[in-house]
């Protein structure tokens, strides 16, 4: 909200938001049901059809949708058949932050034991919970597609009613959460770096420079000091806090494994490979391990590695160092390449 507009109280805004959410609830559930009815099991990871469905639904609501079709070579490299990233951008003003909301459309296969059609989006009036929808992605994360979309609709309605908003909101919908995030979030970061590089060159030269080829998302240097194993110094470990909340009743930490880790003793090496080359995929690293340890790894174990890589990527905190010095501002030196540095690791 614009703090200079004193005539609009926070109480009034909150009440109006609640009214709009209630008004759109039925439509939001119908939106979610349409998404649930299109399978996105990963594996096999054939998700382009769902992205097209989501795009159609978003455009029907008046949103402009940017489509990033992932090349077949990239989807096949991580064991998927097809994937398309979708981006919705809504700028309310040049001032203020940009808030990006990310959700994934792929899900693990339904497995056994379903009493309802996992792609039926059937709504049952449960005696305890009330109306309940059944289907893959209802809770995670197709529901987020619907929640974020209709939250943005509420903000747009507030603007039309004269509520001044600052900043912008973006919706990022991807389809590779179950296989590590290489062609979804990481791919979008690569494109962001490409754009940053182009903007940088434009800012320090008199004319725009067209990049010759897409840039790689690289971490060019790391701190020499040992990365803390329990998070940033002085900051409680987020994982440790979560474990304490989960097991506070019994007092026992979750310190056991449900199955043998096929990569035990190799995670430090895998982390080093990923730190040196963040663009490497799980399949690429798996093939390297197969070459180093012939006969040790079965093809079915690539998923375990991909999930481990997902956790490693989540731990690495990356900061960009632009190194914009006075000599650059004065036009006395060519623009340096963007650099990145791992500053901490959150356990």
C-alpha positions as semicolon CSV with decimal commas, in nm:
position;residue;x (nm);y (nm);z (nm)
1;X;0,000;0,000;0,000
2;X;0,105;0,360;-0,055
3;X;0,175;0,499;0,292
4;X;0,092;0,853;0,172
5;X;-0,272;0,760;0,116
6;X;-0,401;0,796;0,469
7;X;-0,770;0,782;0,371
8;X;-0,745;0,406;0,307
9;X;-0,707;0,213;0,630
10;X;-0,543;-0,126;0,664
11;X;-0,859;-0,254;0,828
12;X;-1,067;-0,157;0,524
13;X;-0,818;-0,320;0,288
14;X;-0,811;-0,644;0,487
15;X;-1,191;-0,658;0,494
16;X;-1,212;-0,598;0,120
17;X;-0,952;-0,868;0,050
18;X;-1,156;-1,118;0,252
19;X;-1,465;-1,027;0,054
20;X;-1,288;-1,080;-0,278
21;X;-1,138;-1,412;-0,167
22;X;-1,479;-1,538;-0,063
23;X;-1,632;-1,414;-0,388
24;X;-1,382;-1,604;-0,602
25;X;-1,365;-1,926;-0,396
26;X;-1,587;-2,135;-0,624
27;X;-1,406;-2,015;-0,937
28;X;-1,069;-2,084;-0,775
29;X;-1,172;-2,442;-0,693
30;X;-1,287;-2,493;-1,053
31;X;-0,952;-2,355;-1,175
32;X;-0,767;-2,604;-0,952
33;X;-0,986;-2,893;-1,066
34;X;-0,896;-2,827;-1,430
35;X;-0,526;-2,845;-1,340
36;X;-0,564;-3,166;-1,139
37;X;-0,739;-3,341;-1,430
38;X;-0,427;-3,313;-1,649
39;X;-0,165;-3,569;-1,529
40;X;0,190;-3,449;-1,463
41;X;0,347;-3,761;-1,312
42;X;0,724;-3,726;-1,296
43;X;0,849;-3,977;-1,401
44;X;0,779;-3,996;-1,689
45;X;0,769;-3,617;-1,683
46;X;0,554;-3,533;-1,984
47;X;0,429;-3,195;-1,865
48;X;0,392;-2,972;-2,172
49;X;0,019;-3,047;-2,201
50;X;-0,041;-2,929;-1,845
51;X;0,153;-2,608;-1,907
52;X;-0,064;-2,540;-2,212
53;X;-0,376;-2,600;-2,002
54;X;-0,249;-2,366;-1,731
55;X;-0,165;-2,104;-1,991
56;X;-0,515;-2,124;-2,137
57;X;-0,672;-2,081;-1,793
58;X;-0,447;-1,788;-1,706
59;X;-0,511;-1,608;-2,033
60;X;-0,887;-1,660;-1,989
61;X;-0,853;-1,458;-1,668
62;X;-0,682;-1,178;-1,855
63;X;-0,320;-1,247;-1,765
64;X;-0,037;-1,217;-2,011
65;X;0,172;-1,534;-2,000
66;X;0,536;-1,567;-2,104
67;X;0,615;-1,917;-2,230
68;X;0,960;-2,075;-2,196
69;X;0,960;-2,406;-2,380
70;X;1,249;-2,619;-2,255
71;X;1,444;-2,781;-2,543
72;X;1,399;-3,157;-2,579
73;X;1,770;-3,218;-2,529
74;X;1,752;-3,054;-2,185
75;X;1,439;-3,238;-2,074
76;X;1,575;-3,573;-2,192
77;X;1,904;-3,507;-2,011
78;X;1,725;-3,512;-1,674
79;X;1,493;-3,800;-1,763
80;X;1,183;-3,599;-1,859
81;X;0,987;-3,596;-2,184
82;X;0,865;-3,235;-2,198
83;X;0,843;-2,922;-1,985
84;X;0,736;-2,562;-2,033
85;X;0,795;-2,282;-1,783
86;X;0,529;-2,013;-1,746
87;X;0,578;-1,660;-1,613
88;X;0,312;-1,401;-1,532
89;X;0,425;-1,046;-1,449
90;X;0,211;-0,767;-1,304
91;X;0,374;-0,432;-1,232
92;X;0,172;-0,193;-1,017
93;X;0,435;0,083;-1,001
94;X;0,806;0,136;-1,062
95;X;0,862;0,194;-0,691
96;X;0,861;-0,095;-0,446
97;X;0,984;-0,455;-0,449
98;X;0,920;-0,735;-0,694
99;X;0,770;-1,041;-0,524
100;X;0,807;-1,368;-0,715
101;X;0,582;-1,662;-0,625
102;X;0,709;-2,001;-0,742
103;X;0,513;-2,326;-0,777
104;X;0,573;-2,658;-0,952
105;X;0,317;-2,851;-1,153
106;X;0,482;-3,194;-1,161
107;X;0,398;-3,462;-0,904
108;X;0,523;-3,808;-0,815
109;X;0,307;-4,094;-0,950
110;X;-0,001;-4,166;-0,736
111;X;0,097;-4,516;-0,629
112;X;-0,147;-4,765;-0,479
113;X;-0,429;-4,731;-0,231
114;X;-0,635;-4,454;-0,389
115;X;-1,009;-4,478;-0,328
116;X;-1,076;-4,186;-0,564
117;X;-0,956;-4,112;-0,917
118;X;-0,621;-3,934;-0,863
119;X;-0,698;-3,717;-1,167
120;X;-1,071;-3,678;-1,106
121;X;-1,065;-3,370;-0,877
122;X;-1,371;-3,512;-0,705
123;X;-1,510;-3,301;-0,421
124;X;-1,649;-3,495;-0,125
125;X;-1,833;-3,337;0,167
126;X;-1,620;-3,471;0,453
127;X;-1,790;-3,476;0,794
128;X;-1,478;-3,338;0,964
129;X;-1,312;-3,111;0,709
130;X;-1,610;-3,009;0,498
131;X;-1,589;-3,009;0,115
132;X;-1,261;-3,181;0,023
133;X;-1,108;-3,222;-0,323
134;X;-0,919;-3,544;-0,403
135;X;-0,644;-3,566;-0,664
136;X;-0,271;-3,542;-0,734
137;X;-0,144;-3,189;-0,674
138;X;-0,449;-3,072;-0,478
139;X;-0,229;-2,996;-0,177
140;X;0,111;-2,955;-0,345
141;X;0,160;-2,774;-0,571
142;X;-0,113;-2,730;-0,830
143;X;-0,307;-2,571;-0,548
144;X;-0,040;-2,301;-0,542
145;X;-0,107;-2,229;-0,910
146;X;-0,466;-2,150;-0,813
147;X;-0,383;-1,967;-0,488
148;X;-0,122;-1,739;-0,644
149;X;-0,335;-1,668;-0,950
150;X;-0,641;-1,566;-0,755
151;X;-0,436;-1,368;-0,502
152;X;-0,304;-1,165;-0,795
153;X;-0,659;-1,118;-0,921
154;X;-0,751;-0,975;-0,581
155;X;-0,465;-0,726;-0,603
156;X;-0,572;-0,621;-0,951
157;X;-0,928;-0,568;-0,828
158;X;-0,800;-0,350;-0,544
159;X;-0,619;-0,131;-0,797
160;X;-0,934;-0,087;-1,006
161;X;-1,115;0,022;-0,690
162;X;-0,858;0,290;-0,617
163;X;-0,630;0,114;-0,372
164;X;-0,276;0,226;-0,473
165;X;-0,021;-0,056;-0,473
166;X;0,356;-0,040;-0,512
167;X;0,603;-0,278;-0,673
168;X;0,525;-0,583;-0,882
169;X;0,428;-0,949;-0,854
170;X;0,550;-1,238;-1,069
171;X;0,419;-1,594;-1,088
172;X;0,674;-1,860;-1,187
173;X;0,526;-2,200;-1,275
174;X;0,773;-2,481;-1,353
175;X;0,764;-2,860;-1,390
176;X;1,086;-3,021;-1,262
177;X;1,064;-3,018;-0,883
178;X;1,068;-3,397;-0,868
179;X;1,399;-3,419;-1,060
180;X;1,605;-3,140;-0,906
181;X;1,506;-2,804;-1,056
182;X;1,766;-2,779;-1,333
183;X;1,530;-2,687;-1,615
184;X;1,289;-2,484;-1,403
185;X;1,423;-2,247;-1,136
186;X;1,788;-2,283;-1,238
187;X;1,704;-2,225;-1,604
188;X;1,515;-1,908;-1,512
189;X;1,816;-1,790;-1,311
190;X;2,036;-1,851;-1,614
191;X;1,806;-1,635;-1,822
192;X;1,809;-1,369;-1,550
193;X;2,189;-1,360;-1,556
194;X;2,179;-1,333;-1,934
195;X;1,954;-1,030;-1,901
196;X;2,167;-0,877;-1,624
197;X;2,476;-0,909;-1,840
198;X;2,304;-0,742;-2,133
199;X;2,174;-0,459;-1,911
200;X;2,519;-0,413;-1,761
201;X;2,681;-0,379;-2,100
202;X;2,410;-0,138;-2,208
203;X;2,462;0,075;-1,896
204;X;2,837;0,117;-1,935
205;X;2,847;0,166;-2,311
206;X;2,681;0,417;-2,537
207;X;2,491;0,153;-2,728
208;X;2,326;-0,179;-2,654
209;X;2,541;-0,486;-2,694
210;X;2,375;-0,801;-2,820
211;X;2,511;-1,106;-2,631
212;X;2,671;-1,361;-2,862
213;X;2,537;-1,662;-2,674
214;X;2,347;-1,750;-2,354
215;X;2,557;-1,719;-2,039
216;X;2,617;-2,001;-1,797
217;X;2,522;-1,963;-1,433
218;X;2,866;-2,006;-1,280
219;X;3,008;-1,963;-0,931
220;X;3,355;-1,828;-1,011
221;X;3,498;-1,817;-0,665
222;X;3,422;-1,941;-0,315
223;X;3,529;-1,834;0,030
224;X;3,852;-1,990;0,149
225;X;3,716;-2,042;0,499
226;X;3,530;-2,362;0,577
227;X;3,158;-2,327;0,518
228;X;2,975;-2,359;0,854
229;X;2,805;-2,696;0,889
230;X;2,533;-2,554;1,114
231;X;2,430;-2,248;0,917
232;X;2,543;-1,887;0,925
233;X;2,741;-1,805;1,244
234;X;2,507;-1,671;1,509
235;X;2,198;-1,796;1,322
236;X;2,012;-2,109;1,441
237;X;2,009;-2,392;1,190
238;X;1,676;-2,395;1,006
239;X;1,690;-2,772;0,968
240;X;1,771;-2,812;1,336
241;X;1,471;-2,598;1,430
242;X;1,244;-2,803;1,204
243;X;1,369;-3,129;1,357
244;X;1,312;-2,998;1,708
245;X;0,954;-2,900;1,621
246;X;0,885;-3,236;1,458
247;X;1,026;-3,453;1,734
248;X;0,978;-3,237;2,042
249;X;0,711;-3,473;2,180
250;X;0,937;-3,777;2,188
251;X;1,259;-3,585;2,235
252;X;1,430;-3,808;1,980
253;X;1,586;-3,649;1,672
254;X;1,530;-3,811;1,334
255;X;1,881;-3,956;1,316
256;X;1,806;-4,281;1,135
257;X;1,780;-4,371;0,766
258;X;1,492;-4,562;0,612
259;X;1,721;-4,720;0,349
260;X;2,089;-4,745;0,265
261;X;2,237;-4,432;0,103
262;X;2,410;-4,543;-0,220
263;X;2,612;-4,219;-0,224
264;X;2,738;-4,236;0,133
265;X;3,090;-4,096;0,152
266;X;3,058;-3,916;-0,183
267;X;2,834;-3,619;-0,101
268;X;3,130;-3,390;-0,028
269;X;3,273;-3,468;-0,372
270;X;2,933;-3,423;-0,535
271;X;2,889;-3,089;-0,357
272;X;3,232;-2,978;-0,481
273;X;3,138;-3,069;-0,840
274;X;2,812;-2,877;-0,812
275;X;2,978;-2,575;-0,652
276;X;3,232;-2,558;-0,932
277;X;2,972;-2,606;-1,206
278;X;2,614;-2,533;-1,084
279;X;2,470;-2,592;-1,431
280;X;2,554;-2,965;-1,422
281;X;2,250;-3,191;-1,413
282;X;2,182;-3,492;-1,197
283;X;2,206;-3,723;-1,497
284;X;2,545;-3,577;-1,591
285;X;2,683;-3,629;-1,240
286;X;2,530;-3,978;-1,221
287;X;2,703;-4,078;-1,544
288;X;3,035;-3,951;-1,407
289;X;2,989;-4,160;-1,093
290;X;2,913;-4,462;-1,309
291;X;3,240;-4,407;-1,494
292;X;3,436;-4,369;-1,168
293;X;3,271;-4,668;-0,998
294;X;3,179;-4,927;-1,267
295;X;2,898;-5,160;-1,167
296;X;2,818;-4,976;-0,843
297;X;2,517;-4,774;-0,954
298;X;2,192;-4,889;-1,114
299;X;1,989;-4,657;-1,341
300;X;1,709;-4,654;-1,083
301;X;1,938;-4,479;-0,834
302;X;1,958;-4,156;-1,036
303;X;1,645;-4,027;-0,858
304;X;1,819;-4,053;-0,521
305;X;2,105;-3,843;-0,656
306;X;1,867;-3,585;-0,804
307;X;1,688;-3,543;-0,474
308;X;2,020;-3,504;-0,297
309;X;2,125;-3,239;-0,548
310;X;1,801;-3,055;-0,481
311;X;1,891;-3,034;-0,110
312;X;2,245;-2,923;-0,189
313;X;2,120;-2,643;-0,415
314;X;1,882;-2,530;-0,141
315;X;2,170;-2,504;0,107
316;X;2,397;-2,291;-0,106
317;X;2,349;-1,920;-0,054
318;X;2,481;-1,726;-0,350
319;X;2,557;-1,356;-0,366
320;X;2,641;-1,164;-0,676
321;X;2,937;-0,927;-0,669
322;X;2,898;-0,674;-0,949
323;X;3,228;-0,491;-0,878
324;X;3,098;-0,164;-1,015
325;X;3,400;0,060;-0,951
326;X;3,458;0,424;-1,028
327;X;3,665;0,331;-1,332
328;X;3,358;0,154;-1,474
329;X;3,130;0,448;-1,406
330;X;3,377;0,678;-1,578
331;X;3,386;0,455;-1,885
332;X;3,756;0,379;-1,843
333;X;3,725;0,001;-1,837
334;X;3,511;-0,266;-2,007
335;X;3,227;-0,413;-1,804
336;X;3,343;-0,708;-1,594
337;X;3,169;-1,044;-1,605
338;X;2,917;-1,107;-1,334
339;X;3,068;-1,297;-1,043
340;X;2,916;-1,508;-0,772
341;X;3,040;-1,628;-0,436
342;X;2,913;-1,893;-0,198
343;X;2,900;-1,708;0,133
344;X;2,734;-1,962;0,361
345;X;2,574;-2,302;0,371
346;X;2,254;-2,351;0,568
347;X;2,233;-2,691;0,730
